[in-house]
């Protein structure tokens, strides 16, 4: 029989993700004990996470640990973690921009930051990347505002707008915007398909580290458009999901994030498949006109396709557009 645990938890949506926000001093100081508690909280490892608060999806198996600031000029320290779903892993390698949007709210509700009307500015030190994020949070009556007319794709309805400003995000884990020094590199796939075989499974990629390390590949180089739905990619007969994972693990080594493909983190680098702007139907059934966008992109979260799009990934795309001007 399990012993009972008492742990204060704020369970909150941040952007297109949600997860537990924990106060650092409430957790065990021993990393092994801390991670065991987190895994128990989320019900991992279990594909359904039925015995915990995890939602059996990478976008709901996320965690924020918030505590007093250790860096001068900041209000709080914030550590992000991906909690494995069917694996007993708590991964602290990268950050999540969506979960970052809830850190300032937690800080105010926990008494770490004094609410100031109409906007409270919270300076957040992200311990994963040692970068600073400035959150601007609307406040009324001494509390963070919940309602509003701001809408984001991937979340029904509207709410209050929270602005995040990432300070000098380049080189979050590698120390460089372009970890190899190149805007374009060529890799050889171990896992390919009939389309990549035309070029002996050699493809061009971009390694970028802005807010979080990522590798970008052009969808057409793999024989796709970039408008494919998550379910289509995961059911692809030519194994697109495996191809993307092979690229991602190769990138981990080339970017200096892992010594081998086998020991690459499941969370970073992220991989993104990019295509030219074209009309498509999103997972909510809305028709997105090609004329209203600049590019289309699909990215992975852990070992499945992201059903929204990462905030940190959007920062990467801005850097990518500049890098690809040289292609």
Order of alpha helices (4+ residues) and beta strands (2+ residues): beta-beta-alpha-beta-beta-beta-alpha-alpha-beta-beta-beta-beta-beta-alpha-beta-beta-alpha-alpha-beta-beta-beta-beta-beta-alpha
